Amino acid sequence: MGALEGRRVDMKGPIATGNTAEIYLNDAGHAVKVYKEGFPGDEALKEAEKQRYIHSLGIPVPEVLELTTFNGRQALVMEYIEGETLGDLAMKNRTLMEDYLSVSVETQIMIHEKEAPGLEPMRDKLIRQLQDVSSLSSEEKMGLLKQVDQLSGTKLCHGDLHLFNLVETEDGIRVLDWVDASSGDIRADVVRTYLLYVGFDQEIAEQYLALYCEKSGVDRDEVLQWQAVIAGARLSENVPGEDADRLLGIVWQGVKGRIPK
């Protein structure tokens, strides 16, 4: 465990900012993920162990180099991946959106082929998230938890896969941001990606789902049956800009068969 105070980090500003952390570059050319205040003290350690495990499965992820601290905040030093995300490339040329979505789907299918018994079970993760949602009634939680019991599989699931977490490099696609990864049901992982796209652009969401089902052979209805569970779990994340009413509507439709008035 090192400390970054003696190593220069480019503090002109982060190169990326997320809900949990900011990413900086240090003078060695490595990416430094500095976690925001309020997270458990072992958050960086858990993410490092998870990413090393996923790397051992043969998935192209950034190499973890060091656990450290910066200005009193826990930090994770990783290999910096040079390149543009598929999301940035698609925004530059929307006519190529389907091509980039196709690459993302092929990458996700490759991920889903891996068994990942060393990761937290998706079922445990979803149960914990659903129990933490204050906006759901006991009846709604009970209905969703019954659905969670029907999840199956121990496949590698990214938990947050989208075009902006895939970087095109000279050596191929590299996959970023594994903090939500788990071992579980690929259908629930696909519907998670689908719902992320729905919040951004419904047309892109439908393109993505059609491509995944076509290339994988997974049935569309088998994917969409997990919408309510994943929407409910998403509510626990309190993501800025997320439409909570939209997610609640999906939960109500899945649990009660109707949209709340």
Secondary structure, DSSP 8 states (H G I E B T S, - for coil): ---GGGS-B-TT--SEE-SSEEEEEBTTS-EEEEE-TTS-TTHHHHHHHHHHHHHHTT-----EEEEEEETTEEEEEE----SEEHHHHHHH-GGGHHHHHHHHHHHHHHHHTSB-TTS-BHHHHHHHHHHT-TTS-HHHHHHHHHHHTT----EEE-SS--GGGEEEETTEEEE---TT-EEE-HHHHHHHHHHHHHTT-HHHHHHHHHHHHHHH---HHHHHTTHHHHHHHHHTT--TT--HHHHHHHHHHHHHSS---
